[in-house]
Amino acid sequence: MGLIEDRLEEAADTAYSQPIPKSLGARIRFLLKQEKGLSRAEAARAVAEKIGKTQRTVERYRDGKIKTAMPETAALVEAEVKKLWQPLVKAKKLQAAVTSTGIKVDVRGKFGYTSPRGTTNDPRYRRLSRSLHAETAAALYEAKQAGASEDDLAKIVAEGLRSEYFTDGDTRAQSLQEVELRDIDHIRFKLG
């Protein structure tokens, strides 16, 4: 993977805004809900197998009759919840980023410009931090999924920055046709 692709994955992986359930009973109830298509007893049996307890013990945890567990059991329950919880939160944050909230980028690289003759600046290093629209976030993640090259991903980032920073939503520098981004030595993303 390239730098941009790695950082997009990192942004999605660190987008957890909701902590896992705190109490043992809530954690067990969450695990039971994940056992879709099973009866209550079958779900309890499946969770019991995962944490090394009996079905009846899991039912007592669920109902609040046993409020604490041995440290090793509590650690197993927490690990199982984290394994299932974070992908759900990640998927929700990613969906929000590509449909409404967008993505924040902090990048340092060499920016060059294409504009009418005689008005362009020489490429130079800049460090920019901006929020990019949801359309740009969607384009980045779609291109990443399609196996786009680092150069293609950099073009998408540059186009988003052209709109958000260089032309300020087309309120200035309207003659600026294209922004080129290369020689990236730092880039971080954060889901909005």
Secondary structure as UniProt FT lines:
FT   HELIX           3..13
FT   HELIX           24..34
FT   TURN            36..37
FT   HELIX           40..51
FT   HELIX           55..63
FT   HELIX           71..96
FT   HELIX           97..101
FT   STRAND          103..114
FT   TURN            117..118
FT   STRAND          124..132
FT   HELIX           134..145
FT   TURN            146..147
FT   HELIX           150..161
FT   HELIX           162..166
FT   TURN            168..171
FT   TURN            174..175
FT   STRAND          178..191
//
